[in-house]
Amino acid sequence: IIIVGADKSHHEILAKIDTGADSSSIDEALAEECGLLKKDNIVFQKGYRSSLGRHRHRYIISLTYYLKGKKIEAFVSVADRSKLRNKFLIGKRDLRGFIIRP
């Protein structure tokens, strides 16, 4: 995919498609590198409970990216994906209009 940064720069990365996830998620370090964690780009904070039962919060940002040439404007959660192989996860909300074959 190609992510459009806050300064309109383009960042090409590999992403994982996850049809089990409702929304998309981006790595916190990648979002920072693209300049997407500025106050005017943060839409809201979402609270959740971690697997250990701790209350946490996660930023939801506005993001534009291109998938197979199609422009997608989405609200994406920011998470620590540093230990994961893919720094961007595409959820099913952003896959409308695409046919997914296993």
N, C-alpha and C positions, 0 to 999 in steps of 0.2 A: 504494500500500500504506500501511498504518498501522503504524508501528513503536512498540512499547511500550518506553519508556525505563526506566532503572533506578529512577526515582522514580514509576513507573506512569503517567507522562505519555505522551500520544500525539503522534506526529510523522507527518504525512501527507506522503509524497514520491512522486515518479514512479520506477518501477523498470523495468529492462529484463529481459525473459525471454530466457534463453540456454539452449536445449536441448542445446547442445554442452558446457556447463559442468556438472560433476558437482555441485558445491556452490555455495552462494550467497556473495556477497562484499559488504561494506559499506565505504564510504569511511571512512578513519581520522578525519577531521575531523567527519563526521556521527556516528560512534560516540562520539567524545569529547563532542560537543554533547548527545547523548542520555544521557550518563553511563554508557555501556556498557563503558568501558575500565578499570573498577575491578578490583583484584586478585581479588575474590571472584567476578567474572563471567568472568574469563579461564579457559578450560578447559585449554588447553595451547598450546604453541608448535610450529609446523610449520616444518621447514627445507626450503628449496628452492634451486635454482640459477637465477639470473637469466639472461636472454637473452645477457648478456655473460659468462656463466660464473662470476659471483661468487656465493658462498654467502650467503644471506639467511635471515631468519626472519620468520614471520608469525604473529600471534596468532589463535587460534580462540576465539570467544566464544559464549556462550549467548544466544540472542535469540528474542523472541516478536514476531511480526507477524501482521497480518491481510491476506489476499489475497482479494478478492471476498467478504468476510464470513467466510471460513474462517480459524480460528486455526491458525497454524503455529509450532511450537516447533522451532528448528533450531540447529545449530552452524554459525556463519558465520565466514569468514575476514575479517580486517581488512587492507585494502590502501589504498595511495595512489591514489585514483580522482579526484583533484582536476582532472586534465586531461581527464577523460572527461565526457561529457554526463550520464550517469546515475550517481548516487552509490550505487545499490544494484543488484546483479545477482542474479537469481533463477536458481539452477541446477536441474537436473532432479530431484534428490533431494526438493526442496520442492514439486514439481509433481505429486506422486502424487494421483490423484483428479480432476485437471483434464484436459480435452481441449484440446490445442494444435492450432490450424489455422493453416497458414502464410499 
